[in-house]
Amino acid sequence: MPVSDLAETGHGYAVARENFSVEGGHLHIGGLQLAALVRDIGSPAYFYDGDVIRRTYRGLAEALRGFAHLHYSIKANPAPAIVRLLLSEGAGVEIASGGEYRAARAAGARPDQIIFAGPGKRSVEIEEVISGGVGEIHLEGYHEIDRIAGIARRLGRRLKAALRINPVATAQAGAMRMGGKPTAFGFDEECLADAVTAVTKVPEIDLVGIHVYAGTQILDVDALVRQWRHAIHLAAQVASLHAKPLETIDLGGGLGIPYYAGEKPLDLTRLTADVAALSRDIRANPLLAGARVIVEPGRYLVGPAGVYVAEVNAVKTSRGTRFIVTDGGMHHHLAASGNLGQIIKRDYPIVAPARMSETAVAPATVVGPLCTPLDTLAREALLPQLDVGDLIAVLQSGAYGLTASPAGFLSHPPPAEVLVESGSFTVL
Ligand SMILES: Cc1ncc(COP(=O)(O)O)c(C=O)c1O
C-alpha cells in the first residue's frame, strides 16, 4: 500500500467520519473542534459526544420498538451526565452496586426504573437498595434468596425479583462469555425447577421475571437473536414452573460495536426483522404475553460516543520501530491497551485529531508513560508524522474506559471527562 494512501485507508479515519465530523483537517465532536477543546481543558481527557449517544439510543430503541425497552447498563460509563442524558431519552437503568444505585438516583432515576444485578451483592448494598426502592433485584444464586429475604423481612418490605439464569453452552455468543460454563452468574439452567421452588417458598420475594446475560461484544445478529430466543424459552419454563404469568423478561446486554478493521456494526434492520418472530412467540404464550421485555446494553449505547485524547510527549525509534510516547495510557484506558480481558490485542481505532487530512507515515507504536510494556495504546497505528505537542485520539472509547481502568497505577493525575453536545461542553 503506498504510504500516501495510509491515512485515507486507516480504520480510525473511517470510524471518525462515521461517528463524528471532520472539517479543515480537524476532528469535531458534538459540534466543536477537538483540538480547541483540548486547549481549553488540557490533556489527557475523555470527550463524550452527547449527540452521538442520543442518536445511538434512538436508533436502537426504534429498531426494538414494540419488542423491548432499553435499560442502560451503568457499568459501561457511570458519568452522571451520561446517565441523566439516557434517562431523559426514556431509558431505564441496570446497576450492579450500591455506588451505581446512588449514581442512578442522583441522575434522576425513579426506583421502578432500576434493576439490580451482580453476583456479590453485599448486605449493606441490598439494604440500601430495598430501603430506597428498586424495580427488581436479580437473584444470582441460592445464597441471595436467603440474604435478600432476611433483609426484606427486617425492613418489613416485599420486593420483586427475577431469576438470573446461566444458560447452556449452545445458547452462547460474544467475545467474553459469561454463561454456558461454570460461572458465578445466576442459576444453572439445569437447576431451574429447583431454583423456582426455592424462590417461591419465600414470602418476601415475588418472582416476576427472568434475566439472561450471557456475553458481551456480539456483532452477529443471528447469534444475538439465538441467545434471546433461548432466553424466551427459559422464561416460558419459569412461568410454567411457577404457574404464574411473568412481568419481565430481561434479555441482557452484549450488543457489540466495531473496534477493529473488518468488523461491521450490528445490522439493526435485520435485528428488527428477526425480533418480530420473537414478539410473536411471546404473545402466543399467555404466561408471557403481558411481560415487559428488557434489553440492557452498555457498550452499544455509549462506546461510539467517546474519544480518549492524549498529547505526544516524546517520539523515538527503537530497532526500527517508531514509538509515540503520550501523556495518557492504560491507567486511563485499560481496554485500549488490550488488557481488559481481550484475548486478541488489536488496536482500537486511533487518529491524529488535528491532522486528519495528513497522510500516514510508517506504522507507529503508541505508548503511555507507565513503566510497563503493557502500557501500549496501539501497536501498528497508521498515523501521520507526529511531534511533541501533537494529539492522538483513541476512538470507540465511551464504554469501559476510565471506569474500567487502574487509575491509581503510577499516581498520574486523572483525565478530565467532558460531555460535548450541540456546540457546548460540560466538564464532568
Ligand atoms: C448483567 C449485565 N448487564 C449488562 C451488561 C452490559 O453489557 P454490554 O456493555 O456488553 O452491553 C453487563 C456487562 O458486564 C452485565 O454484566
The ligand as a Gaussian input file, in Angstrom:
#p B3LYP/6-31G(d) Opt

LIG

0 1
 C      -25.746000      -8.045000      33.991000
 C      -25.153000      -7.197000      32.922000
 N      -25.967000      -6.458000      32.149000
 C      -25.499000      -5.652000      31.172000
 C      -24.146000      -5.551000      30.937000
 C      -23.673000      -4.638000      29.840000
 O      -23.036000      -5.358000      28.860000
 P      -22.638000      -4.690000      27.454000
 O      -21.854000      -3.480000      27.759000
 O      -21.876000      -5.758000      26.769000
 O      -23.923000      -4.367000      26.764000
 C      -23.252000      -6.324000      31.706000
 C      -21.806000      -6.250000      31.462000
 O      -20.994000      -6.896000      32.062000
 C      -23.774000      -7.161000      32.722000
 O      -22.972000      -7.881000      33.496000

